[in-house]
């Protein structure tokens, strides 16, 4: 294969007009999903993949919301049920239940975690001006997990902080006696 000939077919920036294509955006994009008929979103750049529900391998003495681990191409991935983590109803697994696998990059490390959700909804384009701060009072989700709120037609989408989501609280140690 002639690489020079192939390279000459690649369009130069601004050479072609992409009319009618609406996937290019100046705002941020979020994968939205449902938990107990409410809409939530996570930064789409953190989404590694969306997997159908499969029962994970249990981990002894883990917090109740850590439902187990799966082996994803040689990587052991903890699976967290967001309904259990946030105390939203009971955990039920249906044909629409999926695991959203996120890879979270921080200064210290990279971590891959799966989150069980009721169903994936859509991809949301949100400009910074569309995102409103979460109220400081009440709510089902602790404020540390919320990045903001976006009005979407008749729904409200809660944008979740993926860095905070990846933290698994230390399990309380048992007293010896």
MDTraj code that builds the backbone (N, CA, C; nanometers):
import mdtraj as md
import numpy as np

residues = "UNK UNK UNK UNK UNK UNK UNK UNK UNK UNK UNK UNK UNK UNK UNK UNK UNK UNK UNK UNK UNK UNK UNK UNK UNK UNK UNK UNK UNK UNK UNK UNK UNK UNK UNK UNK UNK UNK UNK UNK UNK UNK UNK UNK UNK UNK UNK UNK UNK UNK UNK UNK UNK UNK UNK UNK UNK UNK UNK UNK UNK UNK UNK UNK UNK UNK UNK UNK UNK UNK UNK UNK UNK UNK UNK UNK UNK UNK UNK UNK UNK UNK UNK UNK UNK UNK UNK UNK UNK UNK UNK UNK UNK UNK UNK UNK UNK UNK UNK UNK UNK UNK UNK UNK UNK UNK UNK UNK UNK UNK UNK UNK UNK UNK UNK UNK UNK UNK UNK UNK UNK UNK UNK UNK UNK UNK UNK UNK UNK UNK UNK UNK UNK UNK UNK UNK UNK UNK UNK UNK UNK UNK UNK UNK UNK UNK UNK UNK UNK UNK UNK UNK UNK UNK UNK UNK UNK UNK UNK UNK UNK UNK UNK UNK UNK UNK UNK UNK UNK UNK UNK UNK UNK UNK UNK UNK UNK".split()
xyz = np.array([
    [0.0850, -0.1178, 0.0000],
    [0.0000, 0.0000, 0.0000],
    [0.0893, 0.1238, 0.0000],
    [0.0606, 0.2191, -0.0865],
    [0.1364, 0.3427, -0.0987],
    [0.0857, 0.4440, 0.0039],
    [0.1646, 0.4690, 0.1096],
    [0.1232, 0.5595, 0.2173],
    [0.1073, 0.7030, 0.1694],
    [0.1892, 0.7461, 0.0736],
    [0.1773, 0.8831, 0.0213],
    [0.0438, 0.9020, -0.0489],
    [0.0039, 0.8040, -0.1278],
    [-0.1245, 0.8131, -0.1986],
    [-0.2398, 0.8138, -0.0989],
    [-0.2296, 0.7308, 0.0048],
    [-0.3330, 0.7266, 0.1076],
    [-0.3412, 0.8597, 0.1821],
    [-0.2258, 0.9166, 0.2154],
    [-0.2222, 1.0436, 0.2887],
    [-0.2827, 1.1574, 0.2072],
    [-0.2701, 1.1515, 0.0763],
    [-0.3245, 1.2591, -0.0077],
    [-0.4765, 1.2590, -0.0106],
    [-0.5406, 1.1487, 0.0319],
    [-0.6867, 1.1422, 0.0326],
    [-0.7464, 1.1966, 0.1613],
    [-0.6635, 1.2219, 0.2637],
    [-0.7127, 1.2740, 0.3902],
    [-0.7441, 1.4220, 0.3726],
    [-0.8672, 1.4639, 0.4058],
    [-0.9036, 1.6049, 0.3871],
    [-0.8249, 1.6980, 0.4781],
    [-0.7956, 1.8158, 0.4265],
    [-0.7284, 1.9208, 0.5019],
    [-0.8357, 1.9957, 0.5807],
    [-0.7989, 2.0444, 0.7005],
    [-0.8952, 2.1162, 0.7830],
    [-0.9601, 2.2284, 0.7029],
    [-1.0932, 2.2327, 0.7066],
    [-1.1680, 2.3361, 0.6366],
    [-1.1912, 2.3057, 0.4896],
    [-1.1361, 2.1969, 0.4393],
    [-1.1501, 2.1657, 0.2977],
    [-1.2907, 2.1185, 0.2637],
    [-1.3541, 2.0465, 0.3543],
    [-1.4876, 1.9928, 0.3277],
    [-1.5865, 2.0470, 0.4286],
    [-1.7073, 2.0693, 0.3852],
    [-1.8139, 2.1141, 0.4722],
    [-1.8932, 1.9927, 0.5190],
    [-1.9200, 1.9841, 0.6479],
    [-1.9961, 1.8734, 0.7029],
    [-2.1360, 1.9219, 0.7397],
    [-2.2136, 1.9597, 0.6403],
    [-2.3476, 2.0111, 0.6652],
    [-2.4394, 1.9001, 0.7133],
    [-2.5259, 1.9346, 0.8062],
    [-2.6251, 1.8404, 0.8533],
    [-2.5754, 1.7424, 0.9582],
    [-2.4491, 1.7515, 0.9951],
    [-2.3976, 1.6608, 1.0978],
    [-2.4006, 1.7359, 1.2296],
    [-2.4774, 1.6799, 1.3267],
    [-2.4965, 1.7517, 1.4517],
    [-2.4211, 1.6913, 1.5698],
    [-2.3267, 1.6004, 1.5434],
    [-2.2546, 1.5406, 1.6549],
    [-2.1395, 1.6268, 1.7018],
    [-2.1033, 1.7304, 1.6275],
    [-1.9955, 1.8193, 1.6687],
    [-2.0561, 1.9270, 1.7585],
    [-1.9976, 1.9451, 1.8758],
    [-2.0535, 2.0371, 1.9733],
    [-1.9414, 2.1138, 2.0415],
    [-1.9730, 2.2308, 2.0901],
    [-1.8766, 2.3079, 2.1672],
    [-1.8894, 2.2797, 2.3157],
    [-2.0021, 2.2186, 2.3568],
    [-2.0255, 2.1905, 2.4981],
    [-1.9725, 2.0549, 2.5385],
    [-2.0030, 2.0192, 2.6616],
    [-1.9648, 1.8886, 2.7134],
    [-2.0744, 1.7886, 2.6820],
    [-2.0368, 1.6612, 2.6740],
    [-2.1345, 1.5563, 2.6484],
    [-2.1401, 1.4629, 2.7683],
    [-2.2612, 1.4172, 2.7975],
    [-2.2858, 1.3305, 2.9114],
    [-2.3685, 1.2112, 2.8675],
    [-2.3316, 1.0933, 2.9151],
    [-2.4144, 0.9755, 2.8955],
    [-2.5201, 0.9802, 3.0035],
    [-2.6477, 0.9774, 2.9645],
    [-2.7546, 0.9821, 3.0634],
    [-2.8124, 0.8427, 3.0837],
    [-2.8580, 0.8196, 3.2054],
    [-2.9155, 0.6906, 3.2413],
    [-3.0213, 0.7100, 3.3481],
    [-3.0986, 0.6042, 3.3718],
    [-3.2083, 0.6098, 3.4683],
    [-3.1753, 0.5312, 3.5940],
    [-3.2199, 0.5877, 3.7048],
    [-3.2225, 0.5200, 3.8344],
    [-3.3568, 0.5548, 3.8958],
    [-3.4430, 0.4562, 3.9135],
    [-3.5746, 0.4777, 3.9735],
    [-3.6505, 0.5923, 3.9060],
    [-3.6548, 0.5910, 3.7748],
    [-3.7271, 0.6864, 3.6907],
    [-3.6745, 0.8294, 3.6994],
    [-3.5540, 0.8471, 3.7503],
    [-3.4893, 0.9780, 3.7495],
    [-3.3694, 0.9717, 3.6566],
    [-3.3341, 1.0857, 3.5964],
    [-3.2262, 1.0927, 3.4992],
    [-3.0966, 1.1414, 3.5644],
    [-2.9886, 1.0722, 3.5322],
    [-2.8556, 1.1078, 3.5790],
    [-2.7614, 1.1071, 3.4598],
    [-2.6483, 1.1742, 3.4734],
    [-2.5512, 1.1776, 3.3650],
    [-2.4092, 1.1756, 3.4172],
    [-2.3191, 1.1165, 3.3350],
    [-2.1758, 1.1158, 3.3644],
    [-2.1023, 1.1635, 3.2400],
    [-1.9874, 1.2246, 3.2614],
    [-1.9050, 1.2736, 3.1511],
    [-1.8767, 1.1587, 3.0542],
    [-1.9129, 1.1766, 2.9293],
    [-1.9012, 1.0690, 2.8309],
    [-1.7562, 1.0303, 2.8043],
    [-1.6636, 1.1214, 2.8299],
    [-1.5222, 1.0897, 2.8096],
    [-1.4708, 0.9870, 2.9103],
    [-1.5446, 0.9664, 3.0195],
    [-1.5062, 0.8669, 3.1198],
    [-1.5627, 0.7285, 3.0898],
    [-1.6583, 0.7206, 2.9963],
    [-1.7253, 0.5935, 2.9693],
    [-1.6350, 0.5037, 2.8865],
    [-1.6024, 0.3890, 2.9436],
    [-1.5206, 0.2883, 2.8761],
    [-1.6084, 0.2009, 2.7872],
    [-1.7195, 0.1531, 2.8442],
    [-1.8143, 0.0720, 2.7683],
    [-1.9422, 0.0555, 2.8476],
    [-2.0449, 0.0062, 2.7787],
    [-2.1731, -0.0246, 2.8408],
    [-2.1938, -0.1746, 2.8215],
    [-2.2129, -0.2459, 2.9317],
    [-2.2256, -0.3922, 2.9276],
    [-2.3636, -0.4337, 2.9761],
    [-2.4128, -0.5423, 2.9196],
    [-2.5373, -0.5972, 2.9711],
    [-2.5114, -0.6526, 3.1114],
    [-2.6187, -0.6613, 3.1893],
    [-2.6063, -0.7072, 3.3267],
    [-2.5649, -0.8540, 3.3295],
    [-2.4642, -0.8824, 3.4083],
    [-2.4247, -1.0197, 3.4385],
    [-2.3907, -1.0228, 3.5856],
    [-2.4291, -1.1304, 3.6504],
    [-2.4060, -1.1395, 3.7943],
    [-2.2552, -1.1448, 3.8211],
    [-2.2040, -1.0481, 3.9002],
    [-2.0596, -1.0459, 3.9298],
    [-2.0234, -1.1458, 4.0389],
    [-1.8954, -1.1687, 4.0552],
    [-1.8433, -1.2529, 4.1620],
    [-1.8426, -1.1723, 4.2911],
    [-1.9054, -1.2246, 4.3943],
    [-1.9147, -1.1549, 4.5232],
    [-1.7770, -1.1395, 4.5879],
    [-1.7620, -1.0322, 4.6626],
    [-1.6405, -1.0059, 4.7404],
    [-1.6801, -1.0081, 4.8881],
    [-1.6238, -1.0982, 4.9671],
    [-1.6592, -1.1047, 5.1098],
    [-1.6253, -0.9741, 5.1820],
    [-1.7098, -0.9374, 5.2756],
    [-1.6906, -0.8211, 5.3642],
    [-1.6819, -0.6881, 5.2905],
    [-1.7358, -0.6788, 5.1702],
    [-1.7359, -0.5509, 5.0987],
    [-1.8617, -0.4726, 5.1364],
    [-1.8613, -0.3413, 5.1160],
    [-1.9824, -0.2637, 5.1423],
    [-2.0998, -0.3198, 5.0615],
    [-2.2209, -0.3030, 5.1116],
    [-2.3378, -0.3634, 5.0473],
    [-2.3582, -0.3165, 4.9037],
    [-2.3178, -0.1940, 4.8719],
    [-2.3385, -0.1437, 4.7363],
    [-2.2361, -0.1973, 4.6361],
    [-2.1278, -0.2587, 4.6837],
    [-2.0323, -0.3249, 4.5950],
    [-2.0856, -0.4665, 4.5740],
    [-2.1485, -0.4890, 4.4584],
    [-2.2158, -0.6168, 4.4353],
    [-2.1207, -0.7251, 4.3874],
    [-1.9955, -0.6917, 4.3627],
    [-1.8956, -0.7903, 4.3240],
    [-1.7959, -0.7345, 4.2255],
    [-1.7281, -0.8247, 4.1541],
    [-1.6298, -0.7865, 4.0524],
    [-1.6519, -0.8711, 3.9273],
    [-1.6067, -0.8170, 3.8138],
    [-1.6052, -0.8924, 3.6893],
    [-1.4647, -0.8848, 3.6308],
    [-1.4343, -0.9805, 3.5458],
    [-1.3079, -0.9804, 3.4741],
    [-1.3366, -0.9248, 3.3351],
    [-1.2821, -0.8075, 3.3063],
    [-1.3040, -0.7421, 3.1777],
    [-1.1714, -0.7368, 3.1028],
    [-1.1521, -0.8320, 3.0152],
    [-1.0294, -0.8413, 2.9367],
    [-0.9048, -0.8379, 3.0242],
    [-0.9070, -0.9164, 3.1308],
    [-0.7918, -0.9274, 3.2183],
    [-0.7852, -0.8246, 3.3297],
    [-0.8780, -0.7308, 3.3337],
    [-0.8818, -0.6289, 3.4386],
    [-0.9960, -0.6632, 3.5339],
    [-0.9675, -0.6686, 3.6628],
    [-1.0705, -0.6945, 3.7626],
    [-1.1412, -0.5621, 3.7912],
    [-1.2721, -0.5583, 3.7626],
    [-1.3501, -0.4350, 3.7719],
    [-1.4541, -0.4490, 3.8830],
    [-1.4461, -0.3644, 3.9885],
    [-1.5505, -0.3658, 4.0902],
    [-1.6821, -0.3142, 4.0311],
    [-1.7932, -0.3746, 4.0730],
    [-1.9255, -0.3356, 4.0243],
    [-2.0039, -0.2769, 4.1419],
    [-2.0460, -0.1517, 4.1240],
    [-2.1190, -0.0795, 4.2282],
    [-2.2613, -0.0555, 4.1796],
    [-2.3579, -0.0933, 4.2618],
    [-2.4980, -0.0672, 4.2291],
    [-2.5317, 0.0724, 4.2814],
    [-2.5571, 0.1660, 4.1889],
    [-2.5831, 0.3045, 4.2304],
    [-2.7116, 0.3177, 4.3111],
    [-2.8108, 0.2301, 4.2877],
    [-2.9327, 0.2344, 4.3700],
    [-2.8964, 0.2091, 4.5165],
    [-2.8110, 0.1098, 4.5390],
    [-2.7715, 0.0774, 4.6766],
    [-2.6812, 0.1850, 4.7352],
    [-2.5885, 0.2375, 4.6556],
    [-2.4957, 0.3404, 4.7048],
    [-2.5706, 0.4660, 4.7475],
    [-2.6729, 0.5029, 4.6684],
    [-2.7464, 0.6254, 4.6971],
    [-2.8738, 0.6018, 4.7789],
    [-2.9064, 0.4756, 4.8105],
    [-3.0273, 0.4467, 4.8871],
    [-3.1544, 0.4777, 4.8105],
    [-3.1559, 0.4448, 4.6819],
    [-3.2718, 0.4727, 4.5960],
    [-3.3461, 0.3423, 4.5708],
    [-3.4490, 0.3144, 4.6480],
    [-3.5293, 0.1944, 4.6263],
    [-3.4487, 0.0669, 4.6454],
    [-3.5010, -0.0413, 4.5901],
    [-3.4343, -0.1702, 4.6007],
    [-3.3669, -0.2036, 4.4684],
    [-3.2635, -0.2830, 4.4775],
    [-3.1892, -0.3229, 4.3576],
    [-3.2664, -0.4329, 4.2859],
    [-3.3132, -0.4024, 4.1645],
    [-3.3795, -0.5014, 4.0807],
    [-3.3065, -0.5051, 3.9479],
    [-3.2903, -0.6249, 3.8953],
    [-3.2156, -0.6422, 3.7715],
    [-3.3096, -0.6986, 3.6654],
    [-3.3297, -0.6194, 3.5585],
    [-3.4204, -0.6567, 3.4505],
    [-3.3428, -0.6633, 3.3199],
    [-3.4155, -0.6823, 3.2094],
    [-3.3498, -0.6886, 3.0786],
    [-3.2906, -0.5545, 3.0358],
    [-3.3346, -0.4434, 3.0955],
    [-3.2774, -0.3130, 3.0597],
    [-3.1622, -0.2728, 3.1511],
    [-3.1395, -0.3482, 3.2588],
    [-3.0303, -0.3179, 3.3514],
    [-2.8970, -0.3340, 3.2793],
    [-2.8113, -0.2336, 3.2931],
    [-2.6794, -0.2385, 3.2312],
    [-2.5738, -0.1947, 3.3318],
    [-2.4497, -0.2228, 3.2969],
    [-2.3354, -0.1767, 3.3759],
    [-2.2606, -0.0759, 3.2895],
    [-2.2522, 0.0469, 3.3384],
    [-2.1753, 0.1508, 3.2708],
    [-2.0354, 0.1460, 3.3306],
    [-1.9379, 0.1114, 3.2470],
    [-1.8000, 0.0994, 3.2938],
    [-1.7288, 0.2315, 3.2674],
    [-1.6772, 0.2904, 3.3746],
    [-1.6073, 0.4185, 3.3654],
    [-1.4603, 0.3991, 3.3989],
    [-1.3746, 0.4691, 3.3280],
    [-1.2347, 0.4775, 3.3645],
    [-1.2116, 0.6202, 3.4107],
    [-1.1728, 0.6310, 3.5360],
    [-1.1564, 0.7613, 3.5978],
    [-1.0081, 0.7893, 3.6142],
    [-0.9645, 0.9008, 3.5566],
    [-0.8235, 0.9425, 3.5643],
    [-0.8114, 1.0521, 3.6696],
    [-0.7214, 1.0318, 3.7652],
    [-0.6889, 1.1370, 3.8615],
    [-0.5385, 1.1578, 3.8558],
    [-0.4894, 1.2541, 3.9316],
    [-0.3455, 1.2796, 3.9337],
    [-0.2683, 1.1588, 3.9849],
    [-0.3277, 1.0864, 4.0792],
    [-0.2591, 0.9755, 4.1433],
    [-0.2658, 0.8457, 4.0630],
    [-0.3802, 0.8183, 3.9979],
    [-0.3975, 0.6880, 3.9345],
    [-0.5138, 0.6876, 3.8348],
    [-0.5293, 0.5742, 3.7704],
    [-0.6427, 0.5496, 3.6815],
    [-0.7185, 0.4313, 3.7390],
    [-0.8512, 0.4406, 3.7409],
    [-0.9304, 0.3342, 3.8014],
    [-1.0508, 0.3043, 3.7135],
    [-1.0782, 0.1754, 3.6932],
    [-1.1932, 0.1334, 3.6149],
    [-1.2948, 0.0707, 3.7080],
    [-1.4192, 0.1220, 3.7028],
    [-1.5270, 0.0752, 3.7903],
    [-1.6550, 0.0663, 3.7072],
    [-1.7358, -0.0343, 3.7351],
    [-1.8656, -0.0492, 3.6699],
    [-1.9768, -0.0052, 3.7629],
    [-2.0762, 0.0632, 3.7059],
    [-2.1898, 0.1113, 3.7843],
    [-2.3183, 0.0533, 3.7267],
    [-2.3954, -0.0157, 3.8113],
    [-2.5217, -0.0748, 3.7694],
    [-2.6269, 0.0355, 3.7660],
    [-2.6954, 0.0485, 3.6507],
    [-2.8029, 0.1461, 3.6344],
    [-2.9243, 0.0757, 3.5740],
    [-3.0420, 0.1366, 3.5892],
    [-3.1652, 0.0746, 3.5391],
    [-3.1677, 0.0661, 3.3870],
    [-3.1237, 0.1721, 3.3194],
    [-3.1224, 0.1749, 3.1727],
    [-3.0426, 0.2953, 3.1268],
    [-2.9790, 0.2828, 3.0110],
    [-2.9094, 0.3963, 2.9495],
    [-3.0120, 0.4723, 2.8672],
    [-3.0060, 0.6055, 2.8726],
    [-3.1055, 0.6871, 2.8039],
    [-3.0547, 0.7442, 2.6727],
    [-2.9551, 0.8343, 2.6801],
    [-2.9165, 0.9113, 2.5629],
    [-2.7820, 0.9775, 2.5891],
    [-2.7374, 1.0545, 2.4907],
    [-2.6202, 1.1398, 2.5086],
    [-2.6721, 1.2834, 2.5129],
    [-2.6329, 1.3553, 2.6155],
    [-2.6777, 1.4926, 2.6380],
    [-2.5645, 1.5885, 2.6062],
    [-2.5913, 1.6871, 2.5203],
    [-2.4976, 1.7966, 2.4952],
    [-2.5363, 1.9101, 2.5884],
    [-2.4422, 1.9571, 2.6680],
    [-2.4726, 2.0646, 2.7620],
    [-2.3619, 2.1692, 2.7577],
    [-2.4020, 2.2916, 2.7318],
    [-2.3099, 2.4037, 2.7415],
    [-2.2884, 2.4346, 2.8893],
    [-2.1763, 2.4941, 2.9218],
    [-2.1471, 2.5283, 3.0604],
    [-2.2580, 2.6149, 3.1209],
    [-2.3168, 2.7026, 3.0405],
    [-2.4233, 2.7904, 3.0895],
    [-2.5531, 2.7142, 3.1192],
    [-2.5681, 2.5925, 3.0630],
    [-2.6872, 2.5107, 3.0884],
    [-2.6819, 2.4400, 3.2233],
    [-2.5625, 2.4254, 3.2779],
    [-2.5435, 2.3495, 3.4012],
    [-2.5606, 2.4418, 3.5216],
    [-2.6575, 2.4079, 3.6042],
    [-2.6877, 2.4867, 3.7238],
    [-2.6322, 2.4165, 3.8461],
    [-2.5884, 2.4915, 3.9461],
    [-2.5380, 2.4275, 4.0682],
    [-2.6503, 2.3531, 4.1400],
    [-2.6143, 2.2455, 4.2045],
    [-2.7127, 2.1689, 4.2811],
    [-2.7477, 2.2450, 4.4076],
    [-2.8733, 2.2386, 4.4501],
    [-2.9094, 2.3059, 4.5755],
    [-2.8376, 2.2412, 4.6932],
    [-2.8068, 2.3205, 4.7928],
    [-2.7308, 2.2730, 4.9089],
    [-2.8183, 2.1986, 5.0092],
    [-2.9484, 2.1942, 4.9859],
    [-3.0372, 2.1307, 5.0832],
    [-3.0922, 1.9980, 5.0307],
    [-3.1108, 1.9059, 5.1223],
    [-3.1794, 1.7796, 5.0955],
    [-3.1347, 1.7086, 4.9696],
    [-3.2250, 1.6305, 4.9153],
    [-3.1977, 1.5558, 4.7942],
    [-3.1599, 1.4119, 4.8250],
    [-3.1767, 1.3275, 4.7251],
    [-3.1491, 1.1850, 4.7420],
    [-2.9999, 1.1531, 4.7339],
    [-2.9260, 1.2332, 4.6596],
    [-2.7850, 1.2069, 4.6366],
    [-2.7017, 1.3024, 4.7219],
    [-2.6036, 1.2516, 4.7972],
    [-2.5165, 1.3416, 4.8740],
    [-2.4507, 1.4445, 4.7812],
    [-2.4402, 1.5690, 4.8260],
    [-2.3892, 1.6770, 4.7412],
    [-2.2502, 1.6528, 4.6823],
    [-2.1654, 1.5759, 4.7500],
    [-2.0307, 1.5531, 4.6977],
    [-2.0326, 1.4768, 4.5653],
    [-2.1400, 1.4050, 4.5359],
    [-2.1503, 1.3273, 4.4122],
    [-2.2111, 1.4062, 4.2963],
    [-2.2596, 1.5266, 4.3218],
    [-2.3319, 1.6031, 4.2204],
    [-2.2461, 1.7174, 4.1667],
    [-2.2281, 1.7195, 4.0332],
    [-2.1568, 1.8289, 3.9672],
    [-2.2511, 1.9417, 3.9290],
    [-2.3774, 1.9103, 3.9048],
    [-2.4732, 2.0126, 3.8663],
    [-2.6011, 1.9507, 3.8139],
    [-2.6928, 2.0398, 3.7716],
    [-2.8226, 1.9981, 3.7202],
    [-2.8453, 2.0624, 3.5837],
    [-2.9125, 1.9889, 3.4945],
    [-2.9456, 2.0413, 3.3626],
    [-3.0931, 2.0162, 3.3372],
    [-3.1647, 2.1221, 3.2954],
    [-3.3039, 2.1053, 3.2541],
    [-3.3064, 2.0462, 3.1146],
    [-3.3839, 1.9409, 3.0965],
    [-3.3953, 1.8745, 2.9678],
    [-3.5432, 1.8553, 2.9401],
    [-3.6005, 1.9467, 2.8613],
    [-3.7441, 1.9471, 2.8336],
    [-3.8211, 1.9404, 2.9648],
    [-3.8892, 1.8282, 2.9928],
    [-3.9678, 1.8166, 3.1164],
    [-3.8938, 1.7439, 3.2278],
    [-3.7694, 1.7061, 3.2023],
    [-3.6911, 1.6318, 3.3008],
    [-3.5757, 1.7157, 3.3535],
    [-3.5259, 1.6731, 3.4677],
    [-3.4081, 1.7326, 3.5272],
    [-3.3018, 1.6233, 3.5296],
    [-3.1831, 1.6516, 3.4763],
    [-3.0746, 1.5545, 3.4746],
    [-2.9725, 1.5961, 3.5795],
    [-2.9404, 1.5034, 3.6698],
    [-2.8399, 1.5263, 3.7720],
    [-2.7064, 1.4772, 3.7173],
    [-2.6102, 1.5671, 3.7037],
    [-2.4772, 1.5309, 3.6542],
    [-2.3920, 1.4873, 3.7720],
    [-2.3354, 1.3671, 3.7608],
    [-2.2596, 1.3093, 3.8711],
    [-2.1101, 1.3341, 3.8557],
    [-2.0429, 1.3494, 3.9667],
    [-1.8988, 1.3709, 3.9715],
    [-1.8306, 1.2344, 3.9688],
    [-1.7669, 1.2002, 3.8568],
    [-1.7098, 1.0666, 3.8403],
    [-1.5909, 1.0407, 3.9329],
    [-1.5173, 1.1448, 3.9703],
    [-1.4042, 1.1268, 4.0619],
    [-1.4554, 1.0862, 4.2000],
    [-1.5602, 1.1503, 4.2468],
    [-1.6175, 1.1144, 4.3773],
    [-1.6843, 0.9774, 4.3729],
    [-1.7470, 0.9432, 4.2595],
    [-1.8142, 0.8135, 4.2472],
    [-1.7192, 0.6969, 4.2639],
    [-1.5954, 0.7136, 4.2214],
    [-1.5003, 0.6028, 4.2239],
    [-1.4488, 0.5711, 4.3631],
    [-1.4772, 0.6558, 4.4595],
    [-1.4298, 0.6321, 4.5954],
    [-1.5186, 0.5296, 4.6651],
    [-1.4560, 0.4283, 4.7184],
    [-1.5273, 0.3267, 4.7941],
    [-1.4897, 0.3464, 4.9401],
    [-1.5903, 0.3779, 5.0206],
    [-1.5646, 0.4057, 5.1613],
    [-1.5061, 0.2830, 5.2295],
    [-1.4202, 0.3092, 5.3252],
    [-1.3604, 0.1999, 5.4019],
    [-1.4686, 0.1278, 5.4792],
    [-1.4630, -0.0021, 5.4798],
    [-1.5595, -0.0841, 5.5525],
    [-1.5276, -0.0768, 5.7005],
    [-1.6293, -0.0604, 5.7841],
    [-1.6072, -0.0499, 5.9288],
    [-1.5457, -0.1781, 5.9812],
    [-1.4413, -0.1632, 6.0593],
    [-1.3761, -0.2823, 6.1145],
    [-1.4589, -0.3366, 6.2308],
    [-1.4521, -0.4666, 6.2475],
    [-1.5266, -0.5310, 6.3553],
    [-1.4439, -0.5242, 6.4834],
    [-1.5142, -0.4999, 6.5925],
    [-1.4478, -0.4978, 6.7243],
    [-1.4246, -0.6405, 6.7701],
    [-1.3035, -0.6631, 6.8182],
    [-1.2733, -0.7949, 6.8740],
    [-1.3100, -0.7927, 7.0208],
    [-1.3735, -0.8979, 7.0655],
    [-1.4139, -0.8927, 7.2030],
    [-1.4298, -1.0212, 7.2587],
])
top = md.Topology()
chain = top.add_chain()
for i, resn in enumerate(residues, 1):
    res = top.add_residue(resn, chain, resSeq=i)
    for name in ("N", "CA", "C"):
        top.add_atom(name, md.element.get_by_symbol(name[0]), res)
traj = md.Trajectory(xyz[None], top)
